[in-house]
Every structure is written in structure tokens, then in C-alpha cells.
Amino acid sequence: MSEFSKNNLEGEANNVIEIWKQSPVFLASSSEFRLNSLKKIGFKNIRTIAAPESVEHSTLSDIINSPGGDIYNKHSCSAPADIAQAKIEYLLQHNNVPKDAFVCAVDTMPVMFRFNETETSSTPTHSGWYFEQQLPKPSSEEDAKKMIANIIDSIKNGYLRFKKEYIEKRSPEFTGDKEVDLMQRIGYPPKNLRINTGVAIRLPNTADIDTFTVELNLEPRAIYDIVDGKNPLTIEQLVEDVYTTMLEEGIDPKSVSGAIDYGNIKVRSILGVTELKLTDDDFSEDVYFGFPKKQFLNYLKYKAKSSIS
């Protein structure tokens, strides 16, 4: 394709996106942040209609209880996208949504990893397998504290195993600077934090609901430093610091999936969070708050070009 053709396609795609922005918008969410994010992108006529909590709970329950689930992803890393799609389906079924409306939903869930209980089995293929569990919102203050403790304790145990399997056995010269080291660190998720954000969109005058997932991998260095004896805090003190800091910041842990608000800079600082990236893909602050702006815009550009090419 010539440079002229590329520029012409880009211009036509931008025109399509502008038309979508003028369409009535139905956001299946009550989030002020997501509403304002759409406004900043250029959407104007936005109506917010939140699906009931039962939609999220029933969708997640269906995933967890589905037969023949992959042992690596018992709870499925696609859960947020499935939930976002279910929210749109509910909105379309229970509201008078015009065909020319732009309809979207976003759902964000952190992940907790646990090693498969059969990892010590005599069956070699079981060694090192793990479950990926999406974390819903806690039901009470006690549940929130337990959830925070479980996440941090799980990461501690994952890091101990990582040190044993990779640093001591396979990579004695582990420095964290080489690409292979980075791949090992990302490829060993039980020692990391992961935030999965699912986006569902029904474009104007279409029937299909598209979904995509954005994964943000984080290294909580403070937990590693405690394990390595570089941080005088205990794991219990770290859990308490995270919980009390959220309360001091006016954040109710019960309103946050997984009970930890990674969007809060002070919380990220306590955990010593750094982003793990294999590519140059940029994750802005929007991802922490449940709206992957860059990936959202990339989707619009892709669909707009597809509609005219």
C-alpha cells in the first residue's frame, strides 16, 4: 500500500470513529472514572446503566463451575471480558437500546495464583502447575483483610518457589536485566500480581459484541525484599499497612475487586510495585482504574479500518 493510500485509509478511519462518537452511547457501568474516560476520548451523548451485581456473580460462577476447565486457568483469565459481555447482553435485554448506539462495558479483576495441590504428585506433568483465580469484591471487612493476606502470602510462597526453581537451579546468574530473565519473571506468574481488564463493545448498527482483554503484570518488590531479609517488615505488617492506608485514603476495600486498590499510588509504593513488560506497550494510569484507554483506542482504529478496507 502506498503512503498516500495509507494516509487516506487513516483519514477515513478517523471519520468513522468520529461518527461513532456522535452516536448515543450506553455504558454498562456506574463508574464515574469510566464515564469521564469516554468523555475525554470524545464521546458525548452517554447514558450509564449499571447491570446488577448478580450478572457478575452468575457469570463468574458459570466459569468456575464449567466442566473440563483448563487446569492452568480454572477460573479463566478471560473472566473480566466474559463479565463485560454479560453486562452488555443484560443491558440490551432490559433496556430500549437503539441499533445505532455505541454500547460498551469494562470489568477489571486482579488475579491470585495458587500452585496445583498435586504438584508433589508422582505424575511429572503435574509439577509446577497452578490455578489462576479471579478475585471478586470481598463481602465484608473481615473478608477483605483475609483476601489481602491471602494475595500477599500467595505471592510470598510463589517467590520462594521461584527462587528455588529458577535462581538456585536453572539461572544461578539471574540478574533481572536480560530479556530471558524478564521472560522467566513474567512466565512465572505465582510470584507476580496480575490485573486483567476485559472490554466488551457493540458498535453502532451491528449485532456482534466484541471482547478483548488487557493484562498488566506487576512485581511487588516489597514482598520479595521481606523474603530476602532486605525489608525489616513482616508479611503481617505489610498486610496491615496496605489495609490501613486504603482506609486513610478514603478507599473502601469492599468496593474493590481483590480488596487491594492498585490505582492508589501510596498502596503501590507500599508494595514496591513495578510493571513487567516484554514489549514497548504502554500502560497508563487508566489501566489501574479500570479503563485501558490506549488499547480501547487501538480497537476503535482497527475496527474502523476493517469497516472500510
KEPA-209493 format. One record per residue (C-alpha): residue in one letter; y, z, x. Coordinates in steps of 0.001 Angstrom, whole numbers, plus 500000, padded with zeros to 6 digits. Layout:
AYZX...
END
This chain:
M500000500000500000S503407499029501364E506162501566501919F508084500019499030S505085500380496711K504601503988497792N508241504821497098N508075503008493762L504940504941492762E506579508202493822G509640507412491733E507588506513488656A505514509669489058N508666511783489182N509831510118485964V506549511030484262I506904514642485403E510450514755484054I509178513567480674W506571516353480704K509307518860481489Q511191517787478366S508115518334476196P507614521527474203V505740523981476402F503199526539475254L502435529201477857A499369531287477051S500797534387478664S503300537179478116S504193537295481834E507940537140482449F507262536008486014R505194533012484919L507748532156482244N510592532235484779S508492530271487286L508112527437484775K511841527540484074K512632527286487802I510397524227488056G512447522610485299F510565523224482047K512978524155479278N511544524451475772I508974527165476499R507163529283473958T504941532141475140I501891533133473119A499530535588474803A495856535439473929P494308538821473054E492578540792475820S489265540142474062V489398536494475172E489427537523478836H486791540208478350S484377537978476437T484769535086478902L484117537331481902S481172538923480100D479666535490479440I479949534628483143I478410537882484300N475515537685481855S474805533979482238P471199533249483256G470329531746486615G473596532648488269D474037531809491937I473275534955493944Y476306534227496111N478614534078493121K477049536276490464H480435536686488846S481638533202489812C484782532564491826S485786530180489003A486178533087486561P490020533019486525A490023529267485769D487418529776483044I489520532562481541A492690530435481711Q490882527614479910A489595530025477268K493168531225476678I494342527657476059E491418526992473723Y492293530137471766L495956529126471602L495080525637470326Q492683527000467718H495004529661466317N498422528013466526N500074524828465371V500464523214468788P501842519646468687K499936516894470513D502919516161472743A503085519760474016F502505520787477602V500077523726477409C499191525967480336A497622529286481221V497180531151484501D494851534008485328T494659535931488586M491862538212489767P491124539817493102V487567539777494402M485362542560495719F482319541634497779R479120543624497960F476073542877500049N472949541998498136E470801545087497720T467817543126499026E469480542360502360T466903544548504147S464032542812502348S461281541239504380T462349537912502899P464534536382505652T466600534260503275H467995537391501632S469559538712504821G473335538800504636W473660537541501068Y476398539061498955F477798539211495468E481330538099494658Q482658540258491849Q485871539502489997L487815542675489247P489334543149485781K492065545630484906P490997549291485070S490572551113481777S492126554421482864E493890556197485735E490555557571486905D489028554101486753A491990552720488742K491530555269491533K487802554563491675M488442550823491782I490911551147494676A488475553397496549N485565551008495927I487525547998497183I488662549702500378D485261551265501010S483545547916500446I485863546240502968K485219549048505462N481467548545505157G481867544778505363Y483898545116508546L481301547414510113R478619544829509385F480870542019510625K481330543818513942K477586544258514257E476626540717513275Y479418538709514881I481270540654517515E478336542534519050K475590539942518582R476996536472518187S480506536481519564P480980539065522322E484141537265523443F485646537485519972T489421537292520267G490607536096516864D492623533319518500K490189530410518467E489521528253515412V485837529150515436D486773532827515347L489046532192512389M486249530362510586Q483939533316511196R486542535721509860I487105533671506694G483429532840506356Y482521536497506291P484272537494503055P482872541021502563K485378542244505173N488359540479503628L490415540580500479R490476537514498272I492771536712495385N491574533961493054T494097532331490741G492881529967488046V495190527472486355A494428525545483160I496637522748481824R496560520408478847L499014517614479457P501042516096476595N499152513647474376T495800514356475985A492758516256474730D491251517397478018I492002520746479642D492114520512483439T491496523536485647F491835524336489325T491502527464491449V493619528708494338E492003531131496783L494094533369499021N492133535139501781L493695538260503277E492803540503506197P493602544195505589R494126545176509231A494835548835508416I491231549295507267Y489905547715510463D492161549947512561I490805553062510853V487242551933511569D488153551145515197G489889554504515681K493321552899516126N494757554452512961P494737558260512509L494481557970508716T491195558357506900I489945555870504307E490577558528501645Q494195558916502771L494670555147502703V493407555018499119E495815557793498120D498735556068499897V498102552823498024Y497844554579494664T500911556825495048T503037554017496473M502346551886493415L503389554743491122E506548555313493176E507322551595492877G507000551822489100I503712549893489003D501025550990486586P497648550372488320K496044549991484883S498117546846484305V496884545153487489S493572543342487877G491658545204490564A494197548085490380I495978547020493614D499251545092493377Y499215542839496445G502506541381495296N504240544595496339I505410544374499952K505001548118500547V501385548019499366R500670545038501630S502299546893504514I500128549995503951L497010547812504026G498282545808507004V497674542570505109T497824539230506942E496977535827505465L493953533885506707K494445530117506655L492335527313508095T494915524689507169D498684524438507053D498623525036503307D501485527334502418F501058530332500144S504393531548498862E505130534938497351D504489533328493944V500729533430494574Y500731537224494851F502415537464491457G500012535103489750F501704531704489862P500754529260492682K503904527156492466K503119524708495275Q499606523976494028F500924523691490451L503459521056491515N500830519206493570Y498648519000490464L501526517548488413K502223514911491092Y498554513952491297K498171513605487506A501450511723487177K500431509185489842S496976508871488295S498527508049484926I500435505042486268S498202503692489036
END
